Amino acid sequence: MDVGEKIKKKSMKLHERLIRWRRHLHMNPELSFQEVKTARFVAGVLREIPGMKVEEGAGYPTAVVGTLSAGEGPVVAVRADMDALPIREENNVEYRSRHEGIMHACGHDAHTAIGLGVAILLGEFFSLGEVSGTVKFLFQPAEERADEHGSTGAPYMVKGGVLDDVDCIIALHMSPENTLGEVQVHDGYSMANVDVFEAKILGTGGHGAYPHLGTDPVWMLGPVLQALHGIVARRVSPLDAAVVSVGSIVSGSAGNVIPSEAVVKGTIRSYTPDVRKLVHRELDRAFSLVEVFDGKYGLEIKTEDPALYNDPGVNQVIRTVINNLYPEYELLDTPFGLGGEDFAHMTSAVPGAMFFLGCAVGDGVSRDLHTPNFDIDERILPVGVSIIAETVRRFLGSEVK
């Protein structure tokens, strides 16, 4: 039996434990920056692994880092995110969330369980002296939401130095849009830059019966909104990916009063730095239209996550591993969409890659990410363990040229 088959077999032996961990986490979800019990659970499992060094509070109080090391060699990191979403679960399953209004609706419970499985499996290789080098298991808080400082969990861990000695990093993501046996692996930019904006359109306001005596920010919204929605259609090349979406417009409080301001909030998504800059510039131009109507404006754009860049070299190892372990699987070379992923902060710091693993339940029900009925086919759990563990082993074994 070759090493790859050995890893598959060991991963399958972990299947019941993986399901148990994933369901425990699913029943006990915690929101971003509040993953106290989740972090405690993760640290407890890691401490049971011989040779594992466990550090809590690496960059943020609820972050956990486990490290296995033996001799000289590469340093490879595996990242798993731990936080849940403010969503009320609608699944009627025995492992339904016990916390009303909080749910693991993005697969982070599975990511964490798989990360723990990889740690146990590789711990065996280290204890037997079959690998040399270092593996760091990064269990990250707050992928879903930025705090009051505009930061999610990944930047805190990067600033905390967890990647200072790392040569490459690997992560996966559940993909309910794909069936079991489909894996998305894509080189280069694969998920979007995430920016948010807030603009205030300022007029004088006035009496609703005498609109000619003042300036009306609500009226000014008309051409501004047309310009905003025209940015992607007419200013960005059809060959480039971008989105400008308005999610909130707030103005006024009485039907007979023209308000003095209107507040517009939205999100911007793009793949490349050039398109990101273009959209920012065009957004400002769109709001500047109010000046033609004697209005004023203020625009604030906050950059959150950079675009996820998948290193082609790291991806090539992942592809080879999947082809060797699961030759029947279909590799899909497609971007992951215009969603954001703060793992991008880590792949901006060191070479790395994330792949999307098909996990559709297959019951004919749409169970998309961030929906109240999200769920996964739990047969995917040992598959995720096998792929990541064997990929790490190949980096440690200097089989990667």
Contacts in CASP RR format, 6 or more apart in sequence:
PFRMAT RR
TARGET T0000
AUTHOR 0000-0000-0000
METHOD contacts of the structure
MODEL  1
MDVGEKIKKKSMKLHERLIRWRRHLHMNPELSFQEVKTARFVAGVLREIP
GMKVEEGAGYPTAVVGTLSAGEGPVVAVRADMDALPIREENNVEYRSRHE
GIMHACGHDAHTAIGLGVAILLGEFFSLGEVSGTVKFLFQPAEERADEHG
STGAPYMVKGGVLDDVDCIIALHMSPENTLGEVQVHDGYSMANVDVFEAK
ILGTGGHGAYPHLGTDPVWMLGPVLQALHGIVARRVSPLDAAVVSVGSIV
SGSAGNVIPSEAVVKGTIRSYTPDVRKLVHRELDRAFSLVEVFDGKYGLE
IKTEDPALYNDPGVNQVIRTVINNLYPEYELLDTPFGLGGEDFAHMTSAV
PGAMFFLGCAVGDGVSRDLHTPNFDIDERILPVGVSIIAETVRRFLGSEV
K
1 9 0 8 1.000
3 390 0 8 1.000
3 393 0 8 1.000
4 324 0 8 1.000
4 325 0 8 1.000
4 386 0 8 1.000
4 390 0 8 1.000
5 325 0 8 1.000
7 121 0 8 1.000
7 325 0 8 1.000
7 386 0 8 1.000
7 389 0 8 1.000
7 390 0 8 1.000
7 393 0 8 1.000
8 325 0 8 1.000
8 382 0 8 1.000
8 386 0 8 1.000
10 121 0 8 1.000
10 124 0 8 1.000
11 117 0 8 1.000
11 121 0 8 1.000
11 382 0 8 1.000
11 383 0 8 1.000
11 384 0 8 1.000
11 385 0 8 1.000
11 386 0 8 1.000
11 389 0 8 1.000
12 382 0 8 1.000
14 117 0 8 1.000
14 120 0 8 1.000
14 121 0 8 1.000
14 382 0 8 1.000
14 385 0 8 1.000
15 381 0 8 1.000
15 382 0 8 1.000
17 117 0 8 1.000
18 113 0 8 1.000
18 114 0 8 1.000
18 116 0 8 1.000
18 117 0 8 1.000
18 378 0 8 1.000
18 381 0 8 1.000
18 382 0 8 1.000
18 385 0 8 1.000
19 113 0 8 1.000
19 378 0 8 1.000
19 381 0 8 1.000
21 45 0 8 1.000
21 112 0 8 1.000
21 113 0 8 1.000
21 116 0 8 1.000
22 109 0 8 1.000
22 110 0 8 1.000
22 112 0 8 1.000
22 113 0 8 1.000
22 378 0 8 1.000
22 381 0 8 1.000
23 94 0 8 1.000
23 95 0 8 1.000
23 109 0 8 1.000
24 41 0 8 1.000
25 38 0 8 1.000
25 41 0 8 1.000
25 82 0 8 1.000
25 104 0 8 1.000
25 108 0 8 1.000
25 109 0 8 1.000
25 112 0 8 1.000
25 113 0 8 1.000
26 95 0 8 1.000
26 96 0 8 1.000
26 97 0 8 1.000
26 104 0 8 1.000
26 109 0 8 1.000
27 95 0 8 1.000
27 96 0 8 1.000
27 97 0 8 1.000
27 98 0 8 1.000
28 37 0 8 1.000
28 38 0 8 1.000
28 97 0 8 1.000
28 98 0 8 1.000
28 99 0 8 1.000
29 84 0 8 1.000
29 85 0 8 1.000
29 97 0 8 1.000
29 99 0 8 1.000
29 102 0 8 1.000
29 103 0 8 1.000
29 104 0 8 1.000
29 109 0 8 1.000
30 36 0 8 1.000
30 37 0 8 1.000
30 38 0 8 1.000
30 82 0 8 1.000
30 83 0 8 1.000
30 84 0 8 1.000
30 99 0 8 1.000
30 102 0 8 1.000
31 83 0 8 1.000
31 84 0 8 1.000
31 85 0 8 1.000
31 86 0 8 1.000
31 102 0 8 1.000
31 144 0 8 1.000
31 145 0 8 1.000
32 83 0 8 1.000
32 141 0 8 1.000
32 142 0 8 1.000
32 143 0 8 1.000
32 144 0 8 1.000
32 145 0 8 1.000
32 147 0 8 1.000
32 152 0 8 1.000
32 153 0 8 1.000
33 60 0 8 1.000
33 62 0 8 1.000
33 83 0 8 1.000
33 141 0 8 1.000
33 142 0 8 1.000
33 145 0 8 1.000
33 147 0 8 1.000
33 153 0 8 1.000
34 62 0 8 1.000
34 83 0 8 1.000
35 62 0 8 1.000
35 82 0 8 1.000
35 83 0 8 1.000
35 141 0 8 1.000
35 142 0 8 1.000
36 62 0 8 1.000
38 62 0 8 1.000
38 82 0 8 1.000
38 83 0 8 1.000
38 112 0 8 1.000
39 56 0 8 1.000
39 57 0 8 1.000
39 62 0 8 1.000
39 63 0 8 1.000
39 64 0 8 1.000
39 82 0 8 1.000
39 139 0 8 1.000
39 141 0 8 1.000
42 64 0 8 1.000
42 82 0 8 1.000
42 112 0 8 1.000
42 116 0 8 1.000
42 139 0 8 1.000
43 54 0 8 1.000
43 56 0 8 1.000
43 64 0 8 1.000
44 54 0 8 1.000
45 116 0 8 1.000
45 119 0 8 1.000
45 120 0 8 1.000
46 52 0 8 1.000
46 54 0 8 1.000
46 64 0 8 1.000
46 66 0 8 1.000
46 116 0 8 1.000
46 119 0 8 1.000
46 137 0 8 1.000
47 54 0 8 1.000
49 68 0 8 1.000
49 119 0 8 1.000
49 120 0 8 1.000
49 123 0 8 1.000
50 123 0 8 1.000
50 127 0 8 1.000
51 68 0 8 1.000
51 123 0 8 1.000
51 126 0 8 1.000
51 127 0 8 1.000
52 66 0 8 1.000
52 67 0 8 1.000
52 68 0 8 1.000
52 119 0 8 1.000
52 123 0 8 1.000
53 66 0 8 1.000
53 67 0 8 1.000
53 68 0 8 1.000
53 69 0 8 1.000
54 64 0 8 1.000
54 65 0 8 1.000
54 66 0 8 1.000
54 67 0 8 1.000
55 64 0 8 1.000
55 65 0 8 1.000
55 66 0 8 1.000
55 67 0 8 1.000
56 63 0 8 1.000
56 64 0 8 1.000
57 63 0 8 1.000
57 64 0 8 1.000
58 64 0 8 1.000
58 65 0 8 1.000
58 138 0 8 1.000
58 157 0 8 1.000
58 160 0 8 1.000
58 161 0 8 1.000
58 162 0 8 1.000
59 156 0 8 1.000
59 157 0 8 1.000
59 159 0 8 1.000
59 160 0 8 1.000
59 161 0 8 1.000
59 162 0 8 1.000
60 141 0 8 1.000
60 142 0 8 1.000
60 153 0 8 1.000
60 156 0 8 1.000
60 157 0 8 1.000
62 82 0 8 1.000
62 141 0 8 1.000
62 142 0 8 1.000
63 138 0 8 1.000
63 139 0 8 1.000
63 140 0 8 1.000
63 141 0 8 1.000
63 153 0 8 1.000
63 156 0 8 1.000
63 157 0 8 1.000
63 162 0 8 1.000
64 139 0 8 1.000
65 136 0 8 1.000
65 137 0 8 1.000
65 138 0 8 1.000
65 139 0 8 1.000
65 162 0 8 1.000
66 119 0 8 1.000
66 136 0 8 1.000
66 137 0 8 1.000
66 138 0 8 1.000
66 139 0 8 1.000
67 134 0 8 1.000
67 135 0 8 1.000
67 136 0 8 1.000
67 137 0 8 1.000
68 119 0 8 1.000
68 122 0 8 1.000
68 123 0 8 1.000
68 126 0 8 1.000
68 134 0 8 1.000
68 135 0 8 1.000
68 137 0 8 1.000
69 126 0 8 1.000
69 133 0 8 1.000
69 134 0 8 1.000
69 135 0 8 1.000
70 126 0 8 1.000
70 129 0 8 1.000
70 131 0 8 1.000
70 132 0 8 1.000
70 133 0 8 1.000
70 134 0 8 1.000
71 132 0 8 1.000
71 133 0 8 1.000
72 132 0 8 1.000
72 133 0 8 1.000
73 132 0 8 1.000
73 133 0 8 1.000
73 134 0 8 1.000
73 396 0 8 1.000
73 398 0 8 1.000
74 133 0 8 1.000
74 134 0 8 1.000
74 167 0 8 1.000
74 168 0 8 1.000
74 395 0 8 1.000
74 396 0 8 1.000
74 398 0 8 1.000
75 133 0 8 1.000
75 134 0 8 1.000
75 135 0 8 1.000
75 136 0 8 1.000
75 165 0 8 1.000
75 166 0 8 1.000
75 167 0 8 1.000
76 134 0 8 1.000
76 135 0 8 1.000
76 136 0 8 1.000
76 166 0 8 1.000
76 167 0 8 1.000
76 168 0 8 1.000
76 169 0 8 1.000
76 170 0 8 1.000
76 392 0 8 1.000
76 395 0 8 1.000
76 396 0 8 1.000
77 135 0 8 1.000
77 136 0 8 1.000
77 137 0 8 1.000
77 138 0 8 1.000
77 162 0 8 1.000
77 163 0 8 1.000
77 166 0 8 1.000
77 168 0 8 1.000
77 169 0 8 1.000
77 170 0 8 1.000
77 346 0 8 1.000
77 350 0 8 1.000
78 115 0 8 1.000
78 118 0 8 1.000
78 119 0 8 1.000
78 135 0 8 1.000
78 136 0 8 1.000
78 137 0 8 1.000
78 138 0 8 1.000
78 169 0 8 1.000
78 170 0 8 1.000
78 171 0 8 1.000
78 388 0 8 1.000
78 392 0 8 1.000
79 138 0 8 1.000
79 140 0 8 1.000
79 169 0 8 1.000
79 170 0 8 1.000
79 171 0 8 1.000
79 343 0 8 1.000
79 346 0 8 1.000
80 108 0 8 1.000
80 111 0 8 1.000
80 112 0 8 1.000
80 114 0 8 1.000
80 115 0 8 1.000
80 116 0 8 1.000
80 137 0 8 1.000
80 138 0 8 1.000
80 139 0 8 1.000
80 140 0 8 1.000
80 171 0 8 1.000
81 108 0 8 1.000
81 111 0 8 1.000
81 112 0 8 1.000
81 139 0 8 1.000
81 140 0 8 1.000
81 141 0 8 1.000
81 143 0 8 1.000
81 144 0 8 1.000
81 343 0 8 1.000
82 108 0 8 1.000
82 111 0 8 1.000
82 112 0 8 1.000
82 139 0 8 1.000
82 140 0 8 1.000
82 141 0 8 1.000
83 108 0 8 1.000
83 141 0 8 1.000
83 142 0 8 1.000
83 143 0 8 1.000
83 144 0 8 1.000
83 145 0 8 1.000
84 97 0 8 1.000
84 102 0 8 1.000
84 103 0 8 1.000
84 104 0 8 1.000
84 105 0 8 1.000
84 106 0 8 1.000
84 108 0 8 1.000
84 109 0 8 1.000
84 144 0 8 1.000
85 102 0 8 1.000
85 103 0 8 1.000
85 104 0 8 1.000
85 105 0 8 1.000
85 106 0 8 1.000
85 144 0 8 1.000
85 370 0 8 1.000
86 101 0 8 1.000
86 102 0 8 1.000
87 101 0 8 1.000
87 102 0 8 1.000
87 103 0 8 1.000
87 105 0 8 1.000
87 370 0 8 1.000
87 371 0 8 1.000
87 372 0 8 1.000
88 100 0 8 1.000
88 101 0 8 1.000
88 103 0 8 1.000
88 372 0 8 1.000
89 96 0 8 1.000
89 97 0 8 1.000
89 101 0 8 1.000
89 103 0 8 1.000
89 105 0 8 1.000
89 372 0 8 1.000
89 373 0 8 1.000
90 372 0 8 1.000
90 373 0 8 1.000
91 372 0 8 1.000
91 373 0 8 1.000
91 374 0 8 1.000
91 375 0 8 1.000
93 375 0 8 1.000
97 103 0 8 1.000
97 104 0 8 1.000
103 372 0 8 1.000
103 374 0 8 1.000
104 374 0 8 1.000
105 369 0 8 1.000
105 370 0 8 1.000
105 371 0 8 1.000
105 372 0 8 1.000
105 374 0 8 1.000
106 143 0 8 1.000
106 144 0 8 1.000
106 174 0 8 1.000
106 369 0 8 1.000
106 370 0 8 1.000
106 374 0 8 1.000
107 173 0 8 1.000
107 174 0 8 1.000
107 369 0 8 1.000
107 374 0 8 1.000
107 376 0 8 1.000
108 143 0 8 1.000
110 174 0 8 1.000
110 359 0 8 1.000
110 376 0 8 1.000
110 378 0 8 1.000
110 380 0 8 1.000
110 381 0 8 1.000
111 171 0 8 1.000
111 172 0 8 1.000
111 173 0 8 1.000
111 174 0 8 1.000
112 139 0 8 1.000
113 381 0 8 1.000
114 172 0 8 1.000
114 381 0 8 1.000
114 384 0 8 1.000
114 385 0 8 1.000
114 388 0 8 1.000
115 137 0 8 1.000
115 139 0 8 1.000
115 385 0 8 1.000
115 388 0 8 1.000
117 385 0 8 1.000
117 389 0 8 1.000
118 137 0 8 1.000
118 385 0 8 1.000
118 388 0 8 1.000
118 389 0 8 1.000
118 392 0 8 1.000
119 135 0 8 1.000
119 137 0 8 1.000
121 385 0 8 1.000
121 389 0 8 1.000
122 131 0 8 1.000
122 135 0 8 1.000
122 389 0 8 1.000
122 392 0 8 1.000
122 393 0 8 1.000
125 131 0 8 1.000
125 393 0 8 1.000
126 135 0 8 1.000
131 393 0 8 1.000
131 396 0 8 1.000
131 397 0 8 1.000
132 396 0 8 1.000
132 397 0 8 1.000
133 396 0 8 1.000
134 165 0 8 1.000
135 392 0 8 1.000
135 396 0 8 1.000
136 162 0 8 1.000
136 166 0 8 1.000
138 157 0 8 1.000
138 162 0 8 1.000
138 169 0 8 1.000
138 346 0 8 1.000
140 153 0 8 1.000
140 154 0 8 1.000
140 157 0 8 1.000
141 153 0 8 1.000
141 156 0 8 1.000
142 152 0 8 1.000
142 153 0 8 1.000
142 156 0 8 1.000
143 152 0 8 1.000
143 153 0 8 1.000
143 154 0 8 1.000
143 341 0 8 1.000
143 342 0 8 1.000
143 343 0 8 1.000
144 152 0 8 1.000
145 152 0 8 1.000
146 152 0 8 1.000
146 304 0 8 1.000
150 302 0 8 1.000
150 304 0 8 1.000
152 304 0 8 1.000
152 305 0 8 1.000
152 342 0 8 1.000
152 345 0 8 1.000
153 342 0 8 1.000
154 342 0 8 1.000
154 343 0 8 1.000
154 344 0 8 1.000
154 345 0 8 1.000
154 346 0 8 1.000
155 342 0 8 1.000
155 345 0 8 1.000
157 163 0 8 1.000
157 346 0 8 1.000
158 345 0 8 1.000
158 346 0 8 1.000
158 349 0 8 1.000
163 169 0 8 1.000
163 346 0 8 1.000
163 349 0 8 1.000
163 350 0 8 1.000
166 350 0 8 1.000
167 350 0 8 1.000
167 351 0 8 1.000
167 395 0 8 1.000
168 311 0 8 1.000
168 314 0 8 1.000
168 350 0 8 1.000
168 351 0 8 1.000
168 352 0 8 1.000
168 395 0 8 1.000
169 346 0 8 1.000
169 347 0 8 1.000
169 350 0 8 1.000
169 351 0 8 1.000
169 352 0 8 1.000
170 314 0 8 1.000
170 318 0 8 1.000
170 352 0 8 1.000
170 353 0 8 1.000
170 354 0 8 1.000
170 388 0 8 1.000
170 391 0 8 1.000
170 392 0 8 1.000
171 343 0 8 1.000
171 346 0 8 1.000
171 353 0 8 1.000
171 354 0 8 1.000
172 354 0 8 1.000
172 355 0 8 1.000
172 356 0 8 1.000
172 357 0 8 1.000
172 384 0 8 1.000
172 387 0 8 1.000
172 388 0 8 1.000
173 336 0 8 1.000
173 341 0 8 1.000
173 354 0 8 1.000
173 355 0 8 1.000
173 356 0 8 1.000
173 357 0 8 1.000
174 356 0 8 1.000
174 357 0 8 1.000
174 358 0 8 1.000
174 359 0 8 1.000
174 369 0 8 1.000
174 376 0 8 1.000
174 380 0 8 1.000
175 182 0 8 1.000
175 184 0 8 1.000
175 336 0 8 1.000
175 356 0 8 1.000
175 357 0 8 1.000
175 358 0 8 1.000
175 359 0 8 1.000
176 358 0 8 1.000
176 359 0 8 1.000
176 360 0 8 1.000
176 361 0 8 1.000
176 367 0 8 1.000
176 368 0 8 1.000
176 369 0 8 1.000
176 374 0 8 1.000
176 375 0 8 1.000
176 376 0 8 1.000
177 358 0 8 1.000
177 360 0 8 1.000
177 368 0 8 1.000
178 184 0 8 1.000
178 332 0 8 1.000
178 356 0 8 1.000
178 357 0 8 1.000
178 358 0 8 1.000
178 359 0 8 1.000
178 360 0 8 1.000
179 358 0 8 1.000
179 360 0 8 1.000
179 362 0 8 1.000
180 358 0 8 1.000
180 359 0 8 1.000
180 360 0 8 1.000
180 377 0 8 1.000
180 379 0 8 1.000
180 380 0 8 1.000
180 383 0 8 1.000
181 326 0 8 1.000
181 328 0 8 1.000
181 329 0 8 1.000
181 330 0 8 1.000
181 358 0 8 1.000
182 329 0 8 1.000
182 330 0 8 1.000
182 332 0 8 1.000
182 358 0 8 1.000
183 322 0 8 1.000
183 329 0 8 1.000
183 330 0 8 1.000
183 331 0 8 1.000
183 332 0 8 1.000
183 355 0 8 1.000
183 356 0 8 1.000
183 357 0 8 1.000
183 358 0 8 1.000
184 332 0 8 1.000
184 333 0 8 1.000
184 334 0 8 1.000
184 336 0 8 1.000
184 355 0 8 1.000
184 356 0 8 1.000
184 358 0 8 1.000
185 310 0 8 1.000
185 315 0 8 1.000
185 318 0 8 1.000
185 319 0 8 1.000
185 322 0 8 1.000
185 331 0 8 1.000
185 332 0 8 1.000
185 333 0 8 1.000
185 353 0 8 1.000
185 355 0 8 1.000
186 310 0 8 1.000
186 315 0 8 1.000
186 333 0 8 1.000
186 334 0 8 1.000
186 335 0 8 1.000
186 336 0 8 1.000
187 310 0 8 1.000
187 311 0 8 1.000
187 312 0 8 1.000
187 315 0 8 1.000
187 333 0 8 1.000
188 309 0 8 1.000
188 310 0 8 1.000
188 311 0 8 1.000
188 312 0 8 1.000
189 271 0 8 1.000
189 272 0 8 1.000
189 307 0 8 1.000
189 308 0 8 1.000
189 309 0 8 1.000
189 310 0 8 1.000
189 335 0 8 1.000
190 307 0 8 1.000
190 308 0 8 1.000
190 309 0 8 1.000
190 310 0 8 1.000
190 335 0 8 1.000
190 336 0 8 1.000
190 337 0 8 1.000
190 354 0 8 1.000
191 307 0 8 1.000
191 308 0 8 1.000
191 335 0 8 1.000
191 336 0 8 1.000
191 337 0 8 1.000
191 338 0 8 1.000
191 339 0 8 1.000
191 340 0 8 1.000
191 341 0 8 1.000
191 344 0 8 1.000
192 241 0 8 1.000
192 243 0 8 1.000
192 269 0 8 1.000
192 270 0 8 1.000
192 271 0 8 1.000
192 305 0 8 1.000
192 307 0 8 1.000
192 308 0 8 1.000
192 337 0 8 1.000
192 338 0 8 1.000
192 339 0 8 1.000
192 340 0 8 1.000
193 268 0 8 1.000
193 269 0 8 1.000
193 270 0 8 1.000
193 271 0 8 1.000
193 273 0 8 1.000
193 276 0 8 1.000
193 303 0 8 1.000
193 305 0 8 1.000
193 306 0 8 1.000
193 307 0 8 1.000
194 267 0 8 1.000
194 268 0 8 1.000
194 269 0 8 1.000
194 303 0 8 1.000
194 304 0 8 1.000
194 305 0 8 1.000
194 339 0 8 1.000
194 340 0 8 1.000
195 267 0 8 1.000
195 268 0 8 1.000
195 269 0 8 1.000
195 270 0 8 1.000
195 276 0 8 1.000
195 280 0 8 1.000
195 301 0 8 1.000
195 302 0 8 1.000
195 303 0 8 1.000
195 304 0 8 1.000
196 265 0 8 1.000
196 266 0 8 1.000
196 267 0 8 1.000
196 268 0 8 1.000
196 301 0 8 1.000
196 302 0 8 1.000
196 304 0 8 1.000
197 264 0 8 1.000
197 265 0 8 1.000
197 266 0 8 1.000
197 267 0 8 1.000
197 268 0 8 1.000
197 283 0 8 1.000
197 299 0 8 1.000
197 300 0 8 1.000
197 301 0 8 1.000
197 302 0 8 1.000
198 263 0 8 1.000
198 264 0 8 1.000
198 265 0 8 1.000
198 266 0 8 1.000
198 299 0 8 1.000
198 300 0 8 1.000
199 263 0 8 1.000
199 264 0 8 1.000
199 265 0 8 1.000
199 287 0 8 1.000
199 297 0 8 1.000
199 298 0 8 1.000
199 299 0 8 1.000
199 300 0 8 1.000
200 261 0 8 1.000
200 262 0 8 1.000
200 263 0 8 1.000
200 264 0 8 1.000
200 297 0 8 1.000
200 298 0 8 1.000
201 217 0 8 1.000
201 220 0 8 1.000
201 221 0 8 1.000
201 224 0 8 1.000
201 261 0 8 1.000
201 262 0 8 1.000
201 263 0 8 1.000
201 264 0 8 1.000
201 287 0 8 1.000
201 290 0 8 1.000
201 295 0 8 1.000
201 296 0 8 1.000
201 297 0 8 1.000
202 217 0 8 1.000
202 260 0 8 1.000
202 261 0 8 1.000
202 290 0 8 1.000
202 295 0 8 1.000
202 296 0 8 1.000
202 297 0 8 1.000
202 298 0 8 1.000
203 214 0 8 1.000
203 215 0 8 1.000
203 216 0 8 1.000
203 217 0 8 1.000
203 220 0 8 1.000
203 260 0 8 1.000
203 261 0 8 1.000
203 294 0 8 1.000
203 295 0 8 1.000
203 296 0 8 1.000
204 214 0 8 1.000
204 215 0 8 1.000
204 260 0 8 1.000
205 214 0 8 1.000
205 215 0 8 1.000
205 216 0 8 1.000
205 217 0 8 1.000
205 257 0 8 1.000
205 258 0 8 1.000
205 259 0 8 1.000
205 260 0 8 1.000
206 213 0 8 1.000
206 214 0 8 1.000
206 257 0 8 1.000
206 258 0 8 1.000
206 260 0 8 1.000
207 213 0 8 1.000
207 256 0 8 1.000
207 257 0 8 1.000
207 258 0 8 1.000
208 255 0 8 1.000
208 256 0 8 1.000
208 257 0 8 1.000
208 258 0 8 1.000
209 256 0 8 1.000
211 219 0 8 1.000
211 258 0 8 1.000
214 258 0 8 1.000
215 293 0 8 1.000
215 294 0 8 1.000
215 295 0 8 1.000
216 258 0 8 1.000
217 251 0 8 1.000
217 259 0 8 1.000
217 260 0 8 1.000
217 261 0 8 1.000
217 262 0 8 1.000
217 290 0 8 1.000
217 295 0 8 1.000
218 251 0 8 1.000
218 252 0 8 1.000
218 258 0 8 1.000
218 259 0 8 1.000
218 262 0 8 1.000
219 293 0 8 1.000
220 262 0 8 1.000
220 289 0 8 1.000
220 290 0 8 1.000
220 293 0 8 1.000
220 295 0 8 1.000
221 249 0 8 1.000
221 251 0 8 1.000
221 262 0 8 1.000
221 264 0 8 1.000
223 289 0 8 1.000
224 264 0 8 1.000
224 286 0 8 1.000
224 287 0 8 1.000
224 289 0 8 1.000
224 290 0 8 1.000
225 246 0 8 1.000
227 285 0 8 1.000
227 286 0 8 1.000
227 289 0 8 1.000
228 244 0 8 1.000
228 246 0 8 1.000
228 283 0 8 1.000
228 286 0 8 1.000
229 244 0 8 1.000
229 246 0 8 1.000
230 244 0 8 1.000
231 242 0 8 1.000
231 244 0 8 1.000
231 279 0 8 1.000
231 282 0 8 1.000
231 283 0 8 1.000
231 286 0 8 1.000
232 242 0 8 1.000
232 243 0 8 1.000
232 244 0 8 1.000
232 279 0 8 1.000
235 278 0 8 1.000
235 279 0 8 1.000
235 282 0 8 1.000
236 242 0 8 1.000
236 275 0 8 1.000
236 278 0 8 1.000
236 279 0 8 1.000
240 270 0 8 1.000
240 271 0 8 1.000
240 272 0 8 1.000
240 275 0 8 1.000
241 269 0 8 1.000
241 270 0 8 1.000
241 271 0 8 1.000
241 275 0 8 1.000
241 335 0 8 1.000
241 337 0 8 1.000
241 338 0 8 1.000
242 268 0 8 1.000
242 269 0 8 1.000
242 270 0 8 1.000
242 271 0 8 1.000
242 275 0 8 1.000
242 279 0 8 1.000
243 267 0 8 1.000
243 268 0 8 1.000
243 269 0 8 1.000
243 270 0 8 1.000
243 338 0 8 1.000
244 266 0 8 1.000
244 267 0 8 1.000
244 268 0 8 1.000
244 279 0 8 1.000
244 283 0 8 1.000
245 266 0 8 1.000
245 267 0 8 1.000
245 269 0 8 1.000
246 264 0 8 1.000
246 265 0 8 1.000
246 266 0 8 1.000
247 265 0 8 1.000
247 266 0 8 1.000
247 267 0 8 1.000
248 263 0 8 1.000
248 264 0 8 1.000
248 265 0 8 1.000
248 266 0 8 1.000
249 262 0 8 1.000
249 263 0 8 1.000
249 264 0 8 1.000
249 265 0 8 1.000
250 262 0 8 1.000
250 263 0 8 1.000
251 259 0 8 1.000
251 261 0 8 1.000
251 262 0 8 1.000
251 263 0 8 1.000
252 259 0 8 1.000
252 262 0 8 1.000
253 259 0 8 1.000
268 276 0 8 1.000
268 279 0 8 1.000
268 280 0 8 1.000
268 283 0 8 1.000
268 301 0 8 1.000
269 338 0 8 1.000
269 339 0 8 1.000
269 340 0 8 1.000
270 276 0 8 1.000
270 279 0 8 1.000
270 307 0 8 1.000
271 307 0 8 1.000
271 335 0 8 1.000
271 338 0 8 1.000
272 307 0 8 1.000
276 307 0 8 1.000
280 301 0 8 1.000
283 299 0 8 1.000
283 301 0 8 1.000
284 299 0 8 1.000
287 297 0 8 1.000
287 298 0 8 1.000
287 299 0 8 1.000
288 297 0 8 1.000
290 296 0 8 1.000
290 297 0 8 1.000
291 297 0 8 1.000
304 342 0 8 1.000
305 340 0 8 1.000
305 341 0 8 1.000
305 342 0 8 1.000
305 344 0 8 1.000
305 345 0 8 1.000
306 344 0 8 1.000
306 345 0 8 1.000
306 348 0 8 1.000
307 344 0 8 1.000
308 336 0 8 1.000
308 340 0 8 1.000
308 341 0 8 1.000
308 343 0 8 1.000
308 344 0 8 1.000
308 347 0 8 1.000
308 354 0 8 1.000
309 344 0 8 1.000
309 347 0 8 1.000
309 348 0 8 1.000
310 347 0 8 1.000
310 352 0 8 1.000
310 353 0 8 1.000
310 354 0 8 1.000
311 347 0 8 1.000
311 351 0 8 1.000
311 352 0 8 1.000
311 353 0 8 1.000
313 351 0 8 1.000
313 353 0 8 1.000
314 351 0 8 1.000
314 352 0 8 1.000
314 353 0 8 1.000
315 353 0 8 1.000
315 355 0 8 1.000
317 391 0 8 1.000
317 394 0 8 1.000
317 395 0 8 1.000
317 400 0 8 1.000
318 353 0 8 1.000
318 355 0 8 1.000
318 387 0 8 1.000
318 391 0 8 1.000
319 331 0 8 1.000
320 394 0 8 1.000
321 387 0 8 1.000
321 390 0 8 1.000
321 391 0 8 1.000
321 394 0 8 1.000
322 329 0 8 1.000
322 331 0 8 1.000
322 387 0 8 1.000
323 329 0 8 1.000
323 331 0 8 1.000
324 390 0 8 1.000
325 386 0 8 1.000
325 387 0 8 1.000
325 390 0 8 1.000
326 383 0 8 1.000
326 386 0 8 1.000
326 387 0 8 1.000
336 354 0 8 1.000
336 356 0 8 1.000
341 354 0 8 1.000
343 354 0 8 1.000
346 352 0 8 1.000
347 353 0 8 1.000
347 354 0 8 1.000
355 387 0 8 1.000
357 380 0 8 1.000
357 383 0 8 1.000
357 384 0 8 1.000
357 387 0 8 1.000
358 380 0 8 1.000
359 376 0 8 1.000
359 377 0 8 1.000
359 380 0 8 1.000
360 367 0 8 1.000
360 377 0 8 1.000
361 367 0 8 1.000
361 375 0 8 1.000
361 376 0 8 1.000
361 377 0 8 1.000
362 377 0 8 1.000
365 373 0 8 1.000
367 373 0 8 1.000
367 374 0 8 1.000
367 375 0 8 1.000
368 374 0 8 1.000
394 400 0 8 1.000
END
